[in-house]
Amino acid sequence: MQLDQLQQDFALALHDTARAWRHALDRRLKGLGLSQASWMSIAYLAKAREPLMQTELAHCLSVEQPTVVAMLDRLQRAGLIRREVDPHDRRIRRVRLTSEGAEVYAEVRRVARAFRQEKLRDLDVEMLRQMTELLHDLQHRLEEPGP
């Protein structure tokens, strides 16, 4: 197999696998009544050291600002998040999980952990470590500034 074809196959497999992973996990989380963007938002907010700006969350999710605003409206109505005015700049809204949101995140983590364990259980530990390193390295290359 030529290198160009191998690289193309890898890129397509990476894309398709990431999409399939998200969709399979999304099906597992349907019982929580959350869309993929909603549970991913809850996960990003839970892992953040401080409340995120709406624009930061939109960037994490790779969506436009109006999309994240509408989704946050739904999460706020459900009592899972709250928006706060930034103490240094009143134009900025920061988003944090409520205690109810933290409980939902705990359930998301439980379901996601069981899903990961099921799907990855038969993989060789060393292979899993190497693939993780490869993906981290590729991510860093993709995030480098430049063409």
Secondary structure by P-SEA (a helix, b strand, c coil): ccaaaaaaaaaaaaaaaaaaaaaaaaaaaccccccaaaaaaaaaaaaccccccaaaaaaaacccaaaaaaaaaaaaaacccccccccccccbbbbbbcaaaaaaaaaaaaaaaaaaaaacccccaaaaaaaaaaaaaaaaaaacccc
